[in-house]
């Protein structure tokens, strides 16, 4: 299906409206009509039914922070082509700056509300806990050993490449992040083995300030629900910080405030906080660059040159340090709470 202006007009006609102005924003088209402004979005065809199922489920539960999908005149929620699907929803004017300059905590309050209204508790057999822990811990231990082996081999060279020099410079700090991540994973295992339960909720799947808009009355709405699913609530928190903190070096005190804004609406249990800090602190991006460097050039994916990999290792280090500040402060605050509770009991 053509996605030029004429093609978009043909799609809008199926909703019984005549477009007056069309403006493209990536995979979304803003369509102005005499009935108001609408957003037409293109997604992969296979994502259409899961998206409808998730949004329908949320509306049934009374969750109103979801932008509705309109039906065509024939009663369809999606217009399908060979590989893609299109759906129509209201266009919500959003004047706010996004990502780094966005300081409103409303998104985290609404995320907490989403999780609290959809949460349920499930049994977690001890064998499953043990297998999950053993597999993950084994993989992370291999990464620690691989980093140590790589650094040892580099330090024996008379001249290091720029990439090797960067890795050796950062290796000690990355190693500390790995150890902290492993320690929090152990704490999680010990705690969850006692309860043998875990919580799941409807997760958005790609929480971002780009996927959260506010209307003129200050109400917040999540958009782009294609990756939503039932999963651990902390998954949304982890994925948000991993993307948000993948930037230049910053000390993000707002990130800590946002975490506790979320906690006020939906309190993560201690074992959930342990697993959150474990996954968050794991320097996966850094280690991915180390592994790619050791691959033949034709197997490095899009990172073919050493220059590109040097940039990736630098970015991975900055991300690890940004996360270290946030995870370290949350860990410190939680430990202080525990000590205070111990003293008062």
Secondary structure by P-SEA (a helix, b strand, c coil): ccccaaaaaaaaaaacccccbbbbccccccccccccbbbbbbccccaaaaaaaaaaaaaaaccccbbbbbbccccccccccccbbbbbbbbbbbccccccccccaaaaaaaaaaaaaccbbbbbbaaaaaaaaaaaaaaaaaaaaaaaaaaaaaaacccccaaaaaaaaaaaaaaaaaaaaaaaaaaaaaaaaaaccccccccccccccccccccccbbbbbcccccccccccaaaaaaaaaaaacccccccaaaaaaaaaaaaaccccaaaaaaaaaaaacaaaaaaaaaaaacccccccccccaaaaaaaaaaaaaaaaaaaaaaaaaaaaaaaaaaaaaaac
